[in-house]
């Protein structure tokens, strides 16, 4: 990157590419190998929202079954020191499902449709957009973010042409899919290559179907984009993505999972020095029973406490002050 001289000195202008972590989406049919490919990105840690990486030897968060667990995990990556270079969210469609479940629990609804007049979908899109914004902190720390997603075939009607045709798209709602595609620097469509061969009788048949490729540019049959000038079709390999993620082979690999503190560990770390005050307070609030300790604190209560520790300690102090006043009477 070169500095461009200016006459006034008022503008700092530079020319050249600015290297930065990448925001990528890789989508395709189930079983095409998206998770395996993502496991070869620089020092990845998986946020497995659907429990589909059990067959892979990868580093993953212990639990990502609820929206609360997902946001806590992302918060850890944003705030703590760790060796990871890539966050892999596997998959975006299950992430959307977890978010919908969270919004329904919060509003005591059975379905996102129960909000009425599309309000649930609006809330879903707004919350998803906020989640994408929180990933900026991870990107600022030098981590790539890779969303994996399933594909679906949807009928598409072009406004400038008569008729419609089928195309592969992200398996996301029409409210969330545009947000993710716009956010990403790279959207890659992974699929098998199928060729059409003619039989002796003049009929055609499909052949192949084992070779996998990555499509990098938008076409009538699929969504894709890239900002790296990639060829329209790439080999299904991490080496082909070197312009996106760099020379992965030169990156040190994480051999053992880094320990992610549990809620119990975080409670003990935050309030252990005042355990003699906190435990009686928790018993009085019926969060734990007499004789129980940190590991018995309900998950939702623990997350609320850890999100506002000062307010929690103030409540503990007020509790003991009230007890002292009552005892003095």
LUMDO-985464 format. One record per residue (C-alpha): residue number from 1; residue in one letter; chain; x negated, z negated, y negated. Coordinates in Angstrom, 1 decimal, decimal comma. Layout:
<nodes>
 num residu chaine     c1     c3     c2
 NUM      a      A      X      Z      Y
...
</nodes>
This chain:
<nodes>
 num residu chaine     c1     c3     c2
   1      x      A    0,0    0,0    0,0
   2      x      A   -1,5    1,1   -3,3
   3      x      A   -0,8   -0,3   -6,8
   4      x      A    0,4    2,3   -9,3
   5      x      A   -1,1    1,8  -12,7
   6      x      A    1,3    1,5  -15,6
   7      x      A    0,8    1,6  -19,3
   8      x      A    2,8   -1,4  -20,4
   9      x      A    1,9   -3,8  -17,7
  10      x      A    5,5   -4,9  -17,5
  11      x      A    6,2   -3,4  -14,1
  12      x      A    4,5   -4,2  -10,8
  13      x      A    5,1   -1,0   -8,8
  14      x      A    3,5   -0,3   -5,4
  15      x      A    3,5    2,7   -3,1
  16      x      A    3,5    2,6    0,6
  17      x      A    5,3    1,1    3,6
  18      x      A    5,9   -2,6    3,7
  19      x      A    5,6   -4,0    7,2
  20      x      A    8,2   -6,5    8,1
  21      x      A   10,1   -7,8   11,1
  22      x      A   12,8   -5,5   12,5
  23      x      A   16,5   -5,9   12,9
  24      x      A   17,4   -3,9   16,0
  25      x      A   20,5   -3,2   18,2
  26      x      A   20,2   -1,8   21,7
  27      x      A   23,5   -1,0   23,4
  28      x      A   24,5    0,8   26,5
  29      x      A   26,5    0,5   29,7
  30      x      A   26,3   -2,5   31,9
  31      x      A   23,2   -2,6   34,2
  32      x      A   21,2    0,0   32,3
  33      x      A   18,3   -2,4   31,8
  34      x      A   18,8   -3,6   28,2
  35      x      A   17,8   -7,2   28,9
  36      x      A   14,7   -6,1   30,9
  37      x      A   13,6   -3,9   28,0
  38      x      A   14,2   -6,6   25,5
  39      x      A   12,1   -9,1   27,6
  40      x      A    9,1   -6,9   26,8
  41      x      A    9,4   -7,3   23,0
  42      x      A    6,8   -9,5   21,4
  43      x      A    7,0  -13,1   22,6
  44      x      A   10,9  -13,1   23,0
  45      x      A   13,2  -16,1   23,3
  46      x      A   16,7  -15,3   24,6
  47      x      A   20,0  -16,6   23,2
  48      x      A   22,0  -15,8   26,3
  49      x      A   25,7  -15,9   25,2
  50      x      A   27,1  -14,5   28,5
  51      x      A   24,7  -16,0   31,1
  52      x      A   23,4  -12,6   32,2
  53      x      A   19,7  -13,2   32,2
  54      x      A   19,5  -15,5   35,2
  55      x      A   17,6  -12,8   37,2
  56      x      A   14,9  -12,4   34,6
  57      x      A   11,8  -14,6   34,1
  58      x      A   12,3  -15,1   30,4
  59      x      A   12,3  -18,0   27,9
  60      x      A   15,8  -18,9   26,9
  61      x      A   17,8  -21,6   25,2
  62      x      A   19,4  -24,0   27,7
  63      x      A   22,9  -23,4   26,5
  64      x      A   24,6  -20,8   24,3
  65      x      A   28,1  -21,2   25,7
  66      x      A   29,8  -22,2   22,4
  67      x      A   29,5  -21,0   18,8
  68      x      A   28,2  -24,5   17,8
  69      x      A   25,4  -24,3   20,4
  70      x      A   24,5  -20,8   19,2
  71      x      A   24,2  -21,8   15,5
  72      x      A   22,2  -25,0   16,4
  73      x      A   19,7  -22,9   18,4
  74      x      A   19,3  -20,4   15,5
  75      x      A   18,8  -23,3   13,2
  76      x      A   15,9  -24,6   15,4
  77      x      A   14,1  -21,3   15,2
  78      x      A   14,5  -21,3   11,4
  79      x      A   13,2  -24,8   10,9
  80      x      A   10,7  -25,7   13,6
  81      x      A    7,3  -24,4   14,6
  82      x      A    7,3  -22,3   17,7
  83      x      A    5,3  -19,3   19,2
  84      x      A    8,2  -16,9   19,4
  85      x      A    8,1  -13,5   17,7
  86      x      A   11,5  -12,1   18,7
  87      x      A   14,9  -13,5   19,0
  88      x      A   17,0  -11,6   21,5
  89      x      A   20,8  -12,2   21,3
  90      x      A   22,3  -11,1   24,6
  91      x      A   25,0   -9,9   24,0
  92      x      A   26,6   -9,2   20,6
  93      x      A   30,1   -8,7   22,2
  94      x      A   29,9  -12,1   23,8
  95      x      A   28,7  -13,5   20,6
  96      x      A   31,8  -12,2   18,9
  97      x      A   33,8  -13,7   21,8
  98      x      A   32,2  -17,1   21,2
  99      x      A   33,0  -16,9   17,5
 100      x      A   36,6  -16,0   18,2
 101      x      A   36,9  -19,0   20,5
 102      x      A   35,4  -21,3   17,9
 103      x      A   37,8  -20,1   15,1
 104      x      A   40,8  -20,5   17,5
 105      x      A   39,7  -24,1   18,4
 106      x      A   39,2  -24,9   14,8
 107      x      A   42,7  -23,7   13,8
 108      x      A   44,4  -24,8   17,0
 109      x      A   45,3  -21,2   17,9
 110      x      A   45,5  -19,6   21,4
 111      x      A   44,3  -16,2   20,2
 112      x      A   42,8  -14,6   17,2
 113      x      A   46,0  -12,6   16,9
 114      x      A   47,9  -15,8   16,3
 115      x      A   46,6  -16,1   12,8
 116      x      A   49,1  -13,4   11,8
 117      x      A   48,8  -10,3    9,6
 118      x      A   45,2   -9,7   10,6
 119      x      A   44,0  -12,9    9,0
 120      x      A   42,2  -14,0   12,1
 121      x      A   40,2  -10,7   12,2
 122      x      A   39,3  -11,1    8,6
 123      x      A   38,0  -14,7    9,2
 124      x      A   36,1  -13,4   12,2
 125      x      A   34,3  -10,7   10,2
 126      x      A   33,5  -13,1    7,3
 127      x      A   32,0  -15,7    9,7
 128      x      A   30,0  -13,0   11,5
 129      x      A   28,7  -11,7    8,2
 130      x      A   27,6  -15,3    7,3
 131      x      A   25,8  -15,5   10,7
 132      x      A   23,9  -12,3   10,0
 133      x      A   22,9  -13,8    6,7
 134      x      A   21,5  -16,9    8,4
 135      x      A   19,2  -14,6   10,5
 136      x      A   17,3  -13,8    7,3
 137      x      A   15,5  -17,1    7,5
 138      x      A   14,2  -16,2   10,9
 139      x      A   13,2  -12,7    9,7
 140      x      A   11,3  -14,4    6,8
 141      x      A    9,3  -16,4    9,3
 142      x      A    8,1  -13,2   10,9
 143      x      A   10,4  -12,9   13,8
 144      x      A   12,2   -9,7   15,0
 145      x      A   15,9  -10,0   15,8
 146      x      A   17,3   -7,9   18,6
 147      x      A   21,0   -7,7   19,5
 148      x      A   21,9   -6,3   22,9
 149      x      A   25,4   -5,1   23,3
 150      x      A   27,6   -3,3   25,9
 151      x      A   29,0    0,2   25,1
 152      x      A   32,5    1,4   25,3
 153      x      A   34,1    4,9   25,2
 154      x      A   36,5    5,2   22,3
 155      x      A   38,5    8,2   21,2
 156      x      A   37,2    9,4   17,8
 157      x      A   39,1   11,6   15,4
 158      x      A   36,9   13,3   12,8
 159      x      A   38,7   13,6    9,4
 160      x      A   37,1   17,1    8,8
 161      x      A   38,1   18,6   12,2
 162      x      A   41,2   19,1   14,2
 163      x      A   41,5   17,2   17,4
 164      x      A   39,6   14,3   18,8
 165      x      A   36,9   13,5   21,3
 166      x      A   35,4   10,6   23,2
 167      x      A   32,2    8,9   22,1
 168      x      A   30,2    5,8   23,0
 169      x      A   30,4    3,0   20,5
 170      x      A   29,5   -0,7   20,4
 171      x      A   31,9   -2,8   22,4
 172      x      A   32,9   -4,8   19,3
 173      x      A   36,0   -5,1   17,2
 174      x      A   36,5   -2,6   14,5
 175      x      A   35,9   -5,4   11,9
 176      x      A   32,5   -6,6   13,3
 177      x      A   30,9   -3,3   14,6
 178      x      A   30,3   -1,8   11,1
 179      x      A   28,7   -5,1    9,9
 180      x      A   26,2   -5,1   12,7
 181      x      A   25,4   -1,4   12,4
 182      x      A   24,9   -1,6    8,7
 183      x      A   22,7   -4,8    9,0
 184      x      A   20,4   -3,2   11,6
 185      x      A   17,3   -1,1   10,9
 186      x      A   17,5    0,4   14,3
 187      x      A   20,5    1,2   16,5
 188      x      A   19,5    2,6   19,9
 189      x      A   21,9    3,9   22,6
 190      x      A   20,6    3,4   26,1
 191      x      A   22,0    5,5   28,9
 192      x      A   21,3    7,4   32,0
 193      x      A   20,6   11,2   31,9
 194      x      A   23,2   13,2   33,8
 195      x      A   22,8   16,9   34,2
 196      x      A   25,4   19,5   35,2
 197      x      A   24,6   21,8   38,0
 198      x      A   26,6   24,8   39,3
 199      x      A   27,5   25,0   42,9
 200      x      A   27,6   28,2   45,0
 201      x      A   31,3   28,4   44,6
 202      x      A   31,1   28,4   40,8
 203      x      A   32,2   24,8   40,4
 204      x      A   30,0   22,2   38,6
 205      x      A   28,7   18,8   39,7
 206      x      A   26,8   16,0   38,1
 207      x      A   23,2   15,5   39,2
 208      x      A   20,5   13,0   38,3
 209      x      A   21,8    9,8   36,8
 210      x      A   18,7    7,7   37,5
 211      x      A   16,5    8,6   34,5
 212      x      A   17,1    6,3   31,6
 213      x      A   16,5    7,2   27,9
 214      x      A   17,0    5,8   24,4
 215      x      A   18,9    7,9   21,9
 216      x      A   17,8    7,1   18,4
 217      x      A   19,9    9,3   16,1
 218      x      A   23,6    9,7   15,5
 219      x      A   25,4   12,4   17,5
 220      x      A   28,9   13,3   18,2
 221      x      A   28,9   11,5   21,6
 222      x      A   27,3    8,2   20,4
 223      x      A   26,3    6,0   17,5
 224      x      A   22,6    5,5   16,7
 225      x      A   20,2    5,3   13,8
 226      x      A   16,6    4,5   13,0
 227      x      A   14,4    4,2    9,9
 228      x      A   11,2    5,0   11,6
 229      x      A   11,4    8,8   12,1
 230      x      A   11,6    8,4   15,9
 231      x      A   12,3   11,4   18,1
 232      x      A   15,9   11,9   18,9
 233      x      A   15,4   10,9   22,6
 234      x      A   12,8    8,4   23,8
 235      x      A   11,6    7,2   27,2
 236      x      A   13,2    4,0   28,3
 237      x      A   10,1    1,9   27,7
 238      x      A    8,8   -0,7   25,3
 239      x      A    5,7    1,6   24,6
 240      x      A    8,1    4,2   23,2
 241      x      A    9,3    1,6   20,7
 242      x      A    5,8    0,8   19,3
 243      x      A    6,7    2,2   15,9
 244      x      A    9,4   -0,4   15,7
 245      x      A    7,9   -3,5   17,3
 246      x      A    4,2   -2,7   17,1
 247      x      A    1,7   -2,7   19,9
 248      x      A    3,4   -5,2   22,2
 249      x      A    0,7   -5,1   24,8
 250      x      A   -1,7   -6,7   22,3
 251      x      A    0,7   -9,7   21,7
 252      x      A    0,0  -12,9   23,5
 253      x      A    2,8  -13,8   25,9
 254      x      A    4,5  -17,1   26,3
 255      x      A    3,9  -18,3   29,8
 256      x      A    6,0  -21,4   29,8
 257      x      A    9,3  -22,2   28,0
 258      x      A    8,8  -24,2   24,9
 259      x      A   10,7  -27,5   25,0
 260      x      A   13,8  -27,3   22,9
 261      x      A   15,0  -30,8   21,9
 262      x      A   18,3  -31,9   23,3
 263      x      A   21,0  -33,5   21,2
 264      x      A   20,0  -36,8   22,7
 265      x      A   16,4  -36,4   21,8
 266      x      A   17,3  -35,3   18,2
 267      x      A   19,6  -38,4   17,8
 268      x      A   16,9  -40,7   19,0
 269      x      A   14,3  -39,0   16,8
 270      x      A   16,5  -39,2   13,7
 271      x      A   18,0  -42,7   14,2
 272      x      A   15,9  -44,4   16,9
 273      x      A   14,1  -46,7   14,4
 274      x      A   17,5  -48,1   13,4
 275      x      A   19,0  -48,2   16,9
 276      x      A   19,9  -51,9   16,6
 277      x      A   22,2  -51,0   13,7
 278      x      A   23,5  -47,6   14,9
 279      x      A   24,5  -48,4   18,4
 280      x      A   27,0  -51,2   17,4
 281      x      A   28,4  -48,8   14,8
 282      x      A   29,0  -46,1   17,5
 283      x      A   30,6  -48,7   19,8
 284      x      A   32,9  -49,8   17,0
 285      x      A   33,9  -46,2   16,3
 286      x      A   34,6  -45,8   20,0
 287      x      A   32,1  -43,0   20,3
 288      x      A   30,3  -44,8   23,1
 289      x      A   31,1  -47,9   25,2
 290      x      A   29,2  -51,2   25,3
 291      x      A   26,0  -50,7   27,4
 292      x      A   25,8  -47,0   26,7
 293      x      A   23,2  -45,3   24,5
 294      x      A   22,3  -42,0   22,9
 295      x      A   23,0  -39,8   25,9
 296      x      A   26,7  -40,9   25,9
 297      x      A   27,4  -39,7   22,3
 298      x      A   29,9  -36,8   22,4
 299      x      A   28,4  -33,5   21,6
 300      x      A   30,7  -32,6   18,7
 301      x      A   30,2  -36,0   17,1
 302      x      A   26,4  -35,8   17,5
 303      x      A   26,3  -32,4   15,8
 304      x      A   28,3  -33,7   12,9
 305      x      A   26,0  -36,7   12,5
 306      x      A   22,9  -34,6   12,7
 307      x      A   24,2  -32,1   10,1
 308      x      A   24,6  -35,0    7,5
 309      x      A   22,2  -37,9    8,6
 310      x      A   22,2  -39,5    5,1
 311      x      A   26,0  -39,8    5,0
 312      x      A   26,0  -41,2    8,6
 313      x      A   23,4  -43,9    7,8
 314      x      A   25,4  -44,8    4,7
 315      x      A   28,5  -45,3    6,9
 316      x      A   26,4  -47,5    9,2
 317      x      A   25,2  -49,6    6,3
 318      x      A   28,7  -50,0    4,9
 319      x      A   29,9  -51,1    8,4
 320      x      A   27,3  -53,9    8,6
 321      x      A   27,9  -55,0    5,1
 322      x      A   31,6  -55,3    5,8
 323      x      A   30,8  -57,4    8,9
 324      x      A   28,6  -59,7    6,9
 325      x      A   31,3  -60,2    4,2
 326      x      A   33,8  -60,9    6,9
 327      x      A   31,5  -63,4    8,6
 328      x      A   30,9  -65,2    5,3
 329      x      A   34,6  -65,9    4,8
</nodes>
